[in-house]
């Protein structure tokens, strides 16, 4: 039972990761941002302005998963 290397789709600060394990795939999504100390952080919470980027990232992820050869 071997896990596949994760694939990433990024649109701006939104990243969707495709996880594969023996033909079964799942996805996770996160947003990267800089905090008040100018350090990079990650969260699963999205702001209203992140929604168009999240939609585009999910559409690209779907295409990558469905059209994968």
N, C-alpha and C positions, 0 to 999 in steps of 0.2 A: 504494500500500500504506500504509494509515493505521492507526496503533495507536489502540485505544480508551482512554479515560481509565480508570485503575484504580478499582475499587470496593473498599470496605473493610467488613469485619464485625468488630466488637469485642465481646468479652465479658471484662470485667475487664481484666487486663493482657495478654490474648491478642488478637492482631490477625491476621485472615486477609485477604489481598489477592487479588482476582480480576484477573488480567491478560488482556486480550483483544487479539488481533491477527488481523484478517481472519477472524473467526468461530471462531478457535481460542482456547480458554481454558485457562489454567493458574492454579494457586493457590500462594501462599507463606504461611507462618505464622511469627509471631515473638512473643516475650514481652518486655514492657517492664518494667523494674524500676529501683529506685534503688540505686546502689552505696554503699559505705561513706563516700564523700564527698558523699552526698546529690545526686548527679548522675544524670540519666536515662540508662539504657543499654538496648540491645536485644540479644536472643540468640535463637537457634533451639532452645536446650536447654530442656526442660520439666522441672519438678519433679512429684512425684506429686500434689500438691495442684492443679497446673495442668491435669491431665488432664480433669476434668469440664468445665472452662471450654473447653478445646480441643475436646472432643467437641461441646459445644453450638455453638461458633463454626463448626465444620466442618459441622454439620447445617444451621445457618442459611445458610451459604455455599452448600451443595448446593441448598437450597430456592430461594435467590435465582438460582442459575444455571439450574436446571431449569424453574422457573416463570416465568422472565423472559419478558415479552411484547414 
